[in-house]
Amino acid sequence: MGIFTLDREGLDREGHEAAAVLGRARGCVDPALRTAVASLPRSMRRIAAYHFGWQDAGGAPATGDGGKAIRPALVLAAAQALGGTAESAVPAAAAVELVHNFTLLHDDVLDHDPTRRHRPTAWTVFGVPDAILAGDALQSLALRVLALDPHPAAARAVARLAACVIELCDGQHADCSFERRGDVSLAECLAMAEAKTGALLGCACALGALYAGAPQAAVEAMDAFGRRMGLAFQLIDDLIGIWGDPDVTGKPAGADLTARKKSLPVVAALRSGTPAGDRLAALYAGEQPLSDGQLREAAEAIELAGGRDWAQTQACDRMADAIGHLADAVPDGTGTQDLLALTELVTRRDR
């Protein structure tokens, strides 16, 4: 069961619809991703292929989990909702997925995460320098994929994606700086989450609109739709980072708490002015890794201080905002079924 509750029949139906959307996106985009990655030098190609789950550490073919493909699915679904075709937007979808995986390679290094998608992270297998360089290569590869695309929207897409990467880096910088501060506000944390997560989902939707030849107002409305969805996505991600099942997430239990991350539910609890919030602050003030008992205590303190409920409510509110922006972009709602299925996935997911 995901973070939110829903009757089993509803969960099965919505999960099936979203899975179908993601499956179609993966089928369209994977060949383009593989072609792009194959153009990299061998030193970078082997790391990228491992990270995507296509090869094992020794270079043999593998069938690892390549991720959910939410971002490329948003590109294709946005293009279709605004009158374009999924086929024409495949290069944009591939570029967005390459940028996303560049951020994952770097995030795993920054957060010292040992596993991703039920496998050892690239930096633990190939070393920190090689993982960072492979991430850099994927970022440049994304821009090259767009720059070489003859589609008339490609130049604007390159500029938009490049601006998004800068915003992502700013958001990641803020996230890292929060670990050294004890006075992080909720407003700062929400702004960080929009930059770190919302920006790329917004960019994905905007690129789909650009490739559909949509007017600028619709492009910006789609960007706003994706950003609000991205903030909801981050709120749910933060909840999963505390209470998620490792067998489902592929990451250790309480990984965010172990790293003392100032995630959104944590900051909400720390700023609550409650005894439980004070208890959490005391746990976060230490420098030694939290024990299993302290991890449970920290999770309990966040819940008692209202951090879990706040994050759940905020996620619902952001998704409502997202739907409003989608209505601005596509007033009659025609062709938005895939986008709506993806919004449901964001709020019902458990990994």
C-alpha positions as CSV (number, residue, x, y, z in Angstrom):
1,M,0.0,0.0,0.0
2,G,1.3,3.5,-0.8
3,I,1.5,6.5,1.5
4,F,-2.1,7.4,0.8
5,T,-5.1,5.1,1.2
6,L,-7.5,4.1,-1.5
7,D,-9.7,1.1,-2.0
8,R,-8.0,-1.9,-3.5
9,E,-10.0,-1.8,-6.7
10,G,-9.1,1.8,-7.2
11,L,-5.5,1.2,-6.6
12,D,-5.4,-1.7,-9.0
13,R,-7.2,0.3,-11.7
14,E,-5.0,3.4,-11.4
15,G,-1.9,1.4,-11.0
16,H,-2.6,-0.5,-14.1
17,E,-3.3,2.7,-16.1
18,A,-0.1,4.3,-14.9
19,A,1.9,1.1,-15.6
20,A,0.6,1.1,-19.1
21,V,1.6,4.7,-19.7
22,L,5.1,4.1,-18.2
23,G,5.5,0.9,-20.2
24,R,4.7,2.6,-23.5
25,A,7.1,5.4,-22.7
26,R,9.9,3.0,-21.8
27,G,9.3,1.1,-25.1
28,C,9.5,4.3,-27.1
29,V,12.5,5.9,-25.3
30,D,14.7,2.9,-24.4
31,P,16.0,2.4,-27.9
32,A,16.9,6.1,-28.2
33,L,18.6,6.0,-24.8
34,R,20.6,2.9,-25.7
35,T,21.7,4.5,-29.0
36,A,22.8,7.7,-27.2
37,V,24.7,5.8,-24.5
38,A,26.4,3.6,-27.1
39,S,27.9,6.8,-28.6
40,L,29.9,7.5,-25.4
41,P,33.5,6.4,-25.0
42,R,33.9,3.0,-23.5
43,S,35.1,4.3,-20.2
44,M,31.8,6.2,-19.7
45,R,29.6,3.8,-21.6
46,R,30.2,0.9,-19.2
47,I,29.3,2.9,-16.1
48,A,26.2,4.3,-17.7
49,A,25.1,0.9,-19.0
50,Y,25.6,-0.5,-15.5
51,H,23.7,2.4,-13.9
52,F,20.7,1.9,-16.3
53,G,20.7,-1.8,-15.5
54,W,21.6,-3.0,-19.0
55,Q,24.9,-4.6,-17.9
56,D,26.4,-6.0,-14.8
57,A,29.7,-4.7,-13.3
58,G,31.7,-6.9,-15.6
59,G,30.0,-5.7,-18.8
60,A,27.7,-8.8,-19.3
61,P,24.1,-8.1,-20.4
62,A,21.7,-7.7,-17.4
63,T,18.1,-7.0,-16.9
64,G,18.3,-4.6,-13.9
65,D,15.6,-2.1,-13.0
66,G,16.1,1.0,-15.2
67,G,13.8,3.2,-13.1
68,K,10.1,4.2,-13.4
69,A,10.5,6.4,-16.5
70,I,8.1,9.1,-15.1
71,R,9.9,12.0,-16.7
72,P,10.1,10.7,-20.3
73,A,6.5,9.6,-19.9
74,L,5.6,13.2,-19.0
75,V,7.3,14.5,-22.1
76,L,5.4,12.1,-24.4
77,A,2.1,12.5,-22.6
78,A,2.4,16.3,-22.7
79,A,3.1,16.3,-26.4
80,Q,0.1,14.2,-27.1
81,A,-2.2,16.3,-24.8
82,L,-1.3,19.4,-26.8
83,G,-1.9,17.9,-30.2
84,G,1.5,16.5,-31.1
85,T,2.8,13.0,-31.4
86,A,4.8,10.9,-29.0
87,E,7.1,9.7,-31.7
88,S,8.3,13.3,-32.5
89,A,9.1,14.0,-28.9
90,V,11.2,10.9,-28.3
91,P,14.5,12.8,-28.5
92,A,13.3,15.3,-25.9
93,A,12.1,12.4,-23.6
94,A,15.5,10.7,-23.9
95,A,17.3,13.9,-23.1
96,V,15.2,14.5,-20.0
97,E,15.9,10.9,-18.8
98,L,19.6,11.3,-19.4
99,V,19.6,14.5,-17.3
100,H,17.6,12.7,-14.6
101,N,20.2,9.9,-14.4
102,F,23.1,12.4,-14.4
103,T,21.5,13.7,-11.2
104,L,21.1,10.2,-9.7
105,L,24.7,9.4,-10.3
106,H,25.8,12.6,-8.5
107,D,23.2,12.3,-5.8
108,D,24.4,8.8,-4.9
109,V,27.9,10.1,-4.4
110,L,26.8,13.2,-2.4
111,D,24.5,11.1,-0.2
112,H,26.9,8.1,0.1
113,D,24.0,5.9,-0.9
114,P,25.2,2.3,-1.2
115,T,22.2,1.0,-3.2
116,R,19.8,2.1,-5.9
117,R,17.2,0.0,-7.7
118,H,18.2,-3.0,-5.6
119,R,21.8,-2.9,-6.9
120,P,25.1,-1.4,-5.6
121,T,25.4,2.2,-6.7
122,A,27.8,3.1,-9.5
123,W,30.2,4.9,-7.2
124,T,30.6,1.8,-5.0
125,V,31.4,-0.3,-8.0
126,F,33.5,2.0,-10.1
127,G,34.7,4.6,-7.6
128,V,33.7,8.2,-7.0
129,P,35.6,9.9,-9.8
130,D,34.3,7.6,-12.5
131,A,30.7,7.9,-11.3
132,I,30.9,11.7,-11.3
133,L,32.5,11.7,-14.7
134,A,29.8,9.4,-16.1
135,G,27.1,11.7,-14.7
136,D,28.8,14.6,-16.4
137,A,28.9,12.7,-19.7
138,L,25.2,11.9,-19.4
139,Q,24.4,15.6,-18.9
140,S,26.4,16.6,-22.0
141,L,24.9,13.7,-24.0
142,A,21.4,14.9,-23.2
143,L,22.2,18.3,-24.7
144,R,23.8,16.8,-27.7
145,V,20.7,14.6,-28.4
146,L,18.6,17.7,-28.5
147,A,21.1,19.8,-30.4
148,L,21.3,17.2,-33.2
149,D,17.5,16.8,-33.4
150,P,16.1,18.4,-36.6
151,H,12.8,19.2,-34.9
152,P,12.0,22.9,-35.1
153,A,11.5,23.1,-31.3
154,A,14.9,21.5,-30.5
155,A,16.9,24.8,-30.1
156,R,14.4,26.1,-27.5
157,A,14.4,22.7,-25.8
158,V,18.2,22.8,-25.5
159,A,18.0,26.2,-23.8
160,R,15.2,25.2,-21.5
161,L,16.9,22.0,-20.4
162,A,20.2,23.7,-19.9
163,A,18.5,26.3,-17.6
164,C,16.8,23.5,-15.8
165,V,20.2,21.8,-15.1
166,I,21.4,25.0,-13.6
167,E,18.3,25.2,-11.4
168,L,18.8,21.5,-10.4
169,C,22.4,22.3,-9.3
170,D,21.2,25.3,-7.2
171,G,18.6,23.1,-5.5
172,Q,21.1,20.4,-4.8
173,H,23.5,23.0,-3.3
174,A,20.7,24.2,-1.0
175,D,20.0,20.6,0.0
176,C,23.6,20.0,0.9
177,S,23.9,23.3,2.8
178,F,20.9,22.4,4.9
179,E,22.8,19.6,6.5
180,R,25.1,22.1,8.1
181,R,22.4,24.4,9.4
182,G,19.9,24.1,12.3
183,D,17.7,27.0,11.2
184,V,16.2,25.8,7.9
185,S,12.7,27.1,7.3
186,L,9.9,25.4,5.6
187,A,9.8,28.1,2.9
188,E,13.5,27.4,2.2
189,C,12.9,23.7,2.1
190,L,10.0,23.9,-0.2
191,A,11.9,26.2,-2.6
192,M,14.8,23.7,-2.6
193,A,12.4,20.8,-3.4
194,E,10.9,22.7,-6.3
195,A,14.4,23.4,-7.7
196,K,15.8,20.0,-7.1
197,T,12.8,17.9,-8.2
198,G,10.0,20.1,-9.5
199,A,12.2,21.8,-12.1
200,L,12.9,18.7,-14.1
201,L,9.3,17.5,-14.1
202,G,8.2,20.9,-15.1
203,C,10.8,21.0,-17.9
204,A,9.7,17.5,-19.1
205,C,6.1,18.8,-19.5
206,A,7.3,22.0,-21.1
207,L,9.4,20.2,-23.6
208,G,6.5,18.0,-24.6
209,A,4.4,21.1,-25.1
210,L,7.2,22.7,-27.2
211,Y,7.5,19.6,-29.4
212,A,3.7,19.8,-29.9
213,G,4.0,23.3,-31.2
214,A,1.9,24.7,-28.4
215,P,1.6,28.5,-27.7
216,Q,3.9,29.9,-25.1
217,A,1.1,30.3,-22.5
218,A,0.4,26.5,-22.7
219,V,4.1,25.7,-22.5
220,E,4.4,27.8,-19.2
221,A,1.2,26.2,-17.8
222,M,2.6,22.8,-18.5
223,D,5.8,23.8,-16.8
224,A,3.8,24.9,-13.7
225,F,1.8,21.6,-13.8
226,G,5.0,19.6,-13.8
227,R,6.6,21.7,-11.1
228,R,3.6,21.3,-8.7
229,M,3.6,17.5,-9.5
230,G,7.3,17.5,-8.8
231,L,6.9,19.1,-5.4
232,A,4.2,16.5,-4.5
233,F,6.6,13.8,-5.8
234,Q,9.4,15.1,-3.5
235,L,7.0,15.2,-0.5
236,I,6.1,11.6,-1.1
237,D,9.7,10.7,-1.8
238,D,10.6,12.2,1.6
239,L,7.9,10.1,3.3
240,I,9.2,7.0,1.6
241,G,12.7,7.9,2.7
242,I,11.6,7.6,6.3
243,W,8.8,5.0,6.3
244,G,9.4,3.1,3.0
245,D,9.9,-0.6,2.8
246,P,13.5,-1.5,1.8
247,D,12.2,-4.5,-0.1
248,V,10.2,-2.2,-2.3
249,T,12.4,0.9,-2.4
250,G,15.8,-0.8,-3.0
251,K,17.3,1.4,-0.3
252,P,18.1,0.8,3.4
253,A,15.3,1.6,5.9
254,G,15.5,5.2,7.2
255,A,18.2,6.1,4.8
256,D,17.3,9.8,5.0
257,L,17.3,9.8,8.7
258,T,20.6,8.0,8.9
259,A,22.1,10.8,6.8
260,R,20.3,13.4,9.0
261,K,18.8,14.9,5.9
262,K,16.6,18.0,6.3
263,S,13.8,16.5,4.3
264,L,10.4,18.2,4.2
265,P,8.7,16.1,6.9
266,V,11.8,16.5,9.1
267,V,11.8,20.3,8.8
268,A,8.1,20.5,9.4
269,A,8.7,18.5,12.6
270,L,11.7,20.6,13.7
271,R,9.7,23.8,13.2
272,S,6.6,22.5,15.0
273,G,7.5,23.9,18.4
274,T,6.4,20.6,20.0
275,P,8.2,18.3,22.5
276,A,8.5,15.7,19.8
277,G,10.1,18.3,17.5
278,D,12.6,19.1,20.3
279,R,13.4,15.4,20.7
280,L,14.1,15.1,17.0
281,A,16.3,18.2,17.1
282,A,18.4,16.5,19.9
283,L,18.8,13.4,17.8
284,Y,19.8,15.4,14.7
285,A,22.4,17.4,16.8
286,G,24.7,14.4,17.1
287,E,27.5,13.4,14.8
288,Q,27.6,9.7,15.2
289,P,25.4,7.5,12.9
290,L,21.9,6.9,14.4
291,S,21.4,3.5,15.9
292,D,18.5,1.3,14.9
293,G,16.7,2.4,18.1
294,Q,17.4,6.1,17.4
295,L,16.1,5.7,13.8
296,R,12.8,4.4,15.2
297,E,12.8,7.2,17.8
298,A,13.4,9.8,15.1
299,A,10.6,8.5,12.8
300,E,8.2,8.4,15.8
301,A,9.2,12.0,16.7
302,I,8.5,13.2,13.2
303,E,5.1,11.6,13.3
304,L,4.2,12.9,16.7
305,A,5.3,16.4,15.8
306,G,3.0,16.4,12.8
307,G,5.6,16.1,10.0
308,R,4.1,13.1,8.4
309,D,0.5,14.5,8.3
310,W,1.8,17.8,7.1
311,A,3.7,16.3,4.2
312,Q,0.8,14.1,3.2
313,T,-1.6,17.2,3.2
314,Q,0.9,19.3,1.3
315,A,1.3,16.6,-1.4
316,C,-2.5,16.5,-1.9
317,D,-2.6,20.3,-2.1
318,R,0.2,20.5,-4.7
319,M,-1.4,17.9,-6.8
320,A,-4.7,19.9,-6.8
321,D,-2.6,22.9,-7.9
322,A,-1.1,20.8,-10.6
323,I,-4.4,19.8,-12.0
324,G,-5.5,23.5,-12.1
325,H,-2.5,24.3,-14.2
326,L,-3.2,21.4,-16.5
327,A,-6.7,22.7,-17.0
328,D,-5.1,26.1,-18.0
329,A,-2.9,24.3,-20.6
330,V,-5.7,22.0,-21.9
331,P,-9.0,23.7,-21.0
332,D,-11.2,20.9,-22.6
333,G,-9.2,18.1,-21.0
334,T,-8.9,16.3,-24.3
335,G,-6.0,13.9,-24.5
336,T,-4.9,14.3,-20.8
337,Q,-5.7,10.8,-19.7
338,D,-2.0,9.7,-19.6
339,L,-1.0,12.9,-17.7
340,L,-3.8,12.3,-15.1
341,A,-2.7,8.6,-14.7
342,L,0.8,9.8,-14.0
343,T,-0.4,12.3,-11.4
344,E,-2.2,9.5,-9.6
345,L,1.0,7.4,-9.7
346,V,2.9,10.2,-7.9
347,T,0.5,10.3,-5.0
348,R,-0.1,6.6,-4.7
349,R,3.5,5.3,-5.2
350,D,5.5,3.5,-2.5
351,R,9.0,3.6,-4.1
